Amino acid sequence: MFPELIEIPFIHVTVKSHGLMIIIGFLPALVLARRLSRSFTPDPQLITNGGLYCLIGGVVGARIHIVVHYAGAGRNEVSVLYASIQERVA
């Protein structure tokens, strides 16, 4: 799998493959959860908010796992976290 799929011309923004796969899986799951929740909640916005909280928690938890897992590899936890954030920004 390529780390970068395409680059949007004129604004020079790259579409990362990992982020795109997360969105491709998250959006249909959220639509299905909203549809199935109609029987027990009148407000589907509650399901959307819960899904977004779970998405954010999952991404943050994955980053924490990377920092903890690679802590003994001779690298400082802060440098691993900083490098992973710089990958996302760059």
Residue pairs with C-beta under 8 A, 6 or more apart in sequence:
1 17
2 17
3 16
3 17
3 18
4 14
4 15
4 16
4 17
5 14
5 15
5 16
5 17
5 20
6 14
6 15
7 13
7 14
7 15
8 14
8 15
16 88
22 55
22 59
26 51
26 55
29 51
30 47
30 48
30 51
33 47
33 51
34 44
34 47
34 48
37 44
37 46
37 47
38 44
41 47
63 81
63 84
66 80
66 84
67 77
67 80
67 81
67 84
68 77
70 80
71 77
71 80
